[in-house]
């Protein structure tokens, strides 16, 4: 997927090496820590739990992303965001209480 995105980017965007070099630390951080390291931790954690709790944890990804966007980026949450988080949390709680 990354190679495909790179090819499309070269076709449709202007390629300026100096701009890429200015942002190299951000690019490496996003690629290595956010992508690679998090993926390795996810695989390791999935090996040690059963599929049902793993699916429940993954369903909370949107909630965690919303909270992080609000907390870190000072993003304004509208009613749809809050209702979505609420319904996801209710679904997770219901699934845990019924198990």
N, C-alpha and C positions, 0 to 999 in steps of 0.2 A: 504494500500500500504506500509506503514512504517513497519508493522508487517511482511509482505512478504519479504521486503528487509532485515529486521533484521534476519529472518530465513536463507535466502540465504547467508547473510554475515557470519553467524555462521558456515554454512556448508563449505564455500569455503575459509574463511579467518581465520587467527590465532587470537584467542580471548585473549588479554592481558589486564587485568583490570587496571594495572598501566598506560598504554598508554591512556586508556579512561579517567581515572581520571586526567591526565595531560591536557587533552583537554576539560574538562567538561564545562568550560565557553564558549568556542567556540560552542560546541554542543548545549548548552542551548540557546545561542544567536541566532543561526541559527534556532532552533526549535521554540522558543517563539516569538522573534521579527520578524524575516524574514517570518516565516510561519504563526504563530497564529495571531499576532497583525496586520500584513498586510492583512490577510484574513478577519479579523473583520472589518477593515477600508473599505475594498473593498465591503463587503456586505452592510455596512451602506451607502456608497456612491451610490451603485446601487439602493437602495430603493428610493433615492431622485431624480433620473433622469430617463428619458425615455430610452427604449432599444436601439434606434439608436445611441445616443451619447455614451452610454456605450460600444457598439460594436466598435465604432470609437476609443475610448480611449484604449480599449484592443488591437486593431490592432497596436497601437503605442508602445506596450510593448517591442517588439524587438528593436525598435529604441532607447528607453530609456536604455535598457540593453546594447546595443552596445556603446552608449555614456558613460555610467557608466564604462564599461570595459576599454574604452580608457582613461577616466579621472582618475579613481581610480586605476586601475591595470596597467596603462601604456601599454595597449595592442596595438599592431600594427594593424591598420585596412588596409585590402587590398582592391582592387577595388571592389570585390564582396560585401564586407560589406558596402562600401560607396554607391554602386549602389542600393543595397537592401534598405538601409535607404532612399535614394533619391526617389525610386519608392513608398515606403510606404507613405512617406510624401506627394508626389504628389497625390496619391490616396486619402489620407485624405483631402487634400486641395480641390480636385475636388469634393469629396462628400459633403463637407461643402458649397462650392460655388453653387452647383446645388440644394441644399436643400433650 
